[in-house]
Amino acid sequence: MNKLRQFGISSSIAALSLISLLYTNAGAYDRRVMIINHTSYDMVGFYASNVDASSWEENILINNNISPLQPGQRLNVNVDDGTGHCIFDFKAAFDNGSSAVRRRLDVCRTNSWTVIDRNE
């Protein structure tokens, strides 16, 4: 009986250690993503919101005084919003009024998003 109780305690400690390790690793991911404008238009807006957000966050380009992002240019963006999320939706807005949306990008595993013209 004593050995069974000891096994239960050891198993609980091991499980808690694993949960702690996984939580720590999730927080340690690099959430920087290279945004590459491979379109024919100036990118005038870039938005990144975690999948649980109810709306688009602020325009990252304007907030960093980097508007517009011209064709062929790239920008390294840290999309870490402090929530621990890895899955984000991206939106790029262009000077011709069009936009491109990329849903459910895992920024903990993917380090770039290339926006291309729709006809390519």
N, C-alpha and C positions, 0 to 999 in steps of 0.2 A: 504494500500500500504506500509506503514511504517513497519507493522508487517511482511509482506511478505519479505521485504528487510532484516529485522533483522533476520528472519528465514534463509535466504540464507547465510548471513554472519556467523551465528552460525553453519550452516551445513558445510560451508567451513572450519571453524576453527576445527570442530570435525574431518573432513576428514584428514586435515593436521596433527592433533595430532595422529590419528590412523596410518597414514603412517610413521610418525616419530617413534612411538612406535615399529612398525614392523621392521623398518630398524635397530633400536637400538638393538632389541632382536636378529636379525639375526647376528649381529656383536658380540653378547655376547655368542654365542654357544661355547661349549667346543669341539674342533676338535681333541682331542686325541683319538687314537684308539690302542687297544692292538692287536698286531700281534702275532699269536700263530703258531709256526711251528710244526704241527702234521703230518709231513711227515717222510720218512726214510732218507732224505738227508739234508745236510747243506744248509741253505739259504744264498747265497752269495750276493744277491742283493734284495733290496726292493725299489720300485718306487711308488710314489703317485702323480697324476696330476689331477687338476680339469677338469671337462668334457669339458671345453672350450679351454683347452691347446692343442696345435697342436702336441706336442711330450711329451715323458716321461721326468719328472724332474730328478734331480740328484739322484744317489744311496744313499739313506738315511743311509743304514748300513755303507758304507765306509766313508761317511761324518762325521759319529759319532763314528768312530773307533770301530764298533760293528760287524765286519764280521769275521767269519760266525755266523749265528744264528742256532745253532745245533738243531736236532730233540728234541722236548719236551720243548724247550726254548720259552720264550715269551718276547716281547719288547713293551713298551708303546711309541707310536710315536705321536708327535704333527704334523698334516698335514696342519695346518693353513698356507696358503700361502699369506695371507693379502688381498685376493680378495673378501672375504665374501662368497665364494662358500661353499656349503654344500655337493654337489654331486662330488665324486671323483672316478677315476679309479685307481685300485691297480694292481701292477705286482710284483710277487716274482720270483726270478731266483735262480736256484739250482746248486750245484756243479756237477751234472750229465748232465748238459746241458738243462734240462727241465725248464719249467716255468709255472706259474699259474697266470691267470688274473681274476680279479673281476671288473666288470664294474658297474658304477653308484651306488656306495655305498654312502648312506646318512650318512656322518660322524657327522652330528649334532644330529642324532637320534640313531645311531649305535655306540657302543663303542668297538667292537672287530671284527677281521677277523681271522678265523681259517683256515689255509691252510692244506689240507689233501692230501694223496696220491690218485691218480685218481682211483685206484682199490678198494678203500674203499667205 
